[in-house]
Amino acid sequence: MDSKWVFSFCATLVLFLCSRNVNGQNKIFKVRDYGAVSDGRTDNSKAFLSAWKEACETDGGVLAIPSGIYFIRGANFKGPCNGQTYFQNMGTLKASAGPHYQDYWISFQEVDGLTIKGRGTFDGNGASAWPLKKKSCKANCGHRPTSIRIIKVKNLNVVGISSLNSKQFHFHIVLCENVIVNNVRIRAPGDSPNTDGIHVARCSNVSITNSRIATGDDCISVGDGIRNLSVESVLCGPGHGISIGSLGRYEDEEDITGVTVKNCTLINTTNGLRIKTWAPSSVSTTVSNVTFENINVVNVQNPIIINQFYCLDSGCSHKRDSDIKINGVKYINIKGTSSSPVALNLQCSRSQPCQNLEFHGLGITTNGGQSRAICSSAKSRFESSDNPPNCGPSSQEDRLY
């Protein structure tokens, strides 16, 4: 039996049971009963945390947020809890203006069995903080926090909610197991800085499906330590595409293995499918067993790109190559249009060349005609690919460093 089908069936069953329990016999803790006011001005952090405390202590407890606008300065919803716990948002949670003095605005931590659901919105109020620049910022002026941090959570379901205008990442999911993100909506302007839609790192068994992400950075970014990630039926754009990395910046990073991205569409993004590693890198890890399949790209600047010379500082010397190994990546039925002549650009490490790259059924045009493929230090194989049909050598002008 197909293991992916089994996983999808189990995920659907879990979501059904969660929905049935919330609407049935579970005990509901309404935030208004704890003093929450939906005037968009009063800080409701304490009221929400009081409702969470009782919901967390009750097996199957539901923290319920009705319609309305609820200002929250910041809250950490922490476990462990006494069973399955639900955070049901039907309203709008609004963050404070300007910078923040924590890494996150809303946090969920150390819960086994957590469902975050509803038709509500997490409004990060990001426009007030996007102009903040580290170099021009004096001491104690704060920084831009992640909107929703989820850390050390097992058996997590995030269903139906929206995230708007985060100050930095919309979702940062780290050190979690058995994660389902389904039917979420994420939105920020295309020029908003570092507003990644969903960033996952050091997690296992993650599924992201049926979601719409429009933002100013990566729609989905995959950090180190990921094992078994499935991304399916995601519409991305504007933004920087779907990225693995950046990797190699820190000494304690872990391998990535088992990433599948399929049946996704990317529209007007700067990158499509990207793997990026630092050069020089601080660690030697491996990216392996990755598949991109049935992807539609529309007016994407770099539809397929591997950049092993990534660096945020224009003054990087690149005196040493990246030590990150990339081995076993498949690109299957990637079709659409590129806004640049180069549809496929592989700039792999000279000391650790990319291994076992496979391209099947590529069909990416540029201005209605033939696109180019450039490969450097990459061992690749093309089959049944019309556009581009094969890989050519890179030149000095094609380099990313």
Buried (B, 14 or more C-beta within 10 A) or exposed (E): EEEEEEBBEEBEEBBEEBBEBBEEEBEBBBBBEBEBBBEEEBBBBBBBBBBBBBBBEBEBBBBBBBEBBBBBEBBBBBBEBBBBBBBBBBBBBBBBEBBBEBBBBBBBBBBBBBBBBBEBBBBBBBEBBBEBEEEEEEEEEBBBBBBBBBBBBBBBBBBBBBBBBBBBBBBBBBBBBBBBBBBBBBBBBBEBBBBBBBBBBBBBBBBBBBBBBBBBBBBBBBBBBBBBBBBBBBBBBBBBBBBBBBBBBEEEBBBBBBBBBBBBBBBBBBBBBBBBBBBBBEBEBBBBBBBBBBBBBBBBBBBBBBBBBBBEEEEBEBEEBBBBBBBBBBBBBBBBBBBBEBBBBBBBBEBBBBBBBBBBBBBBBBEEEBBBBBBBBBEBEBEEBEBBBEBBEBEEEBEBE
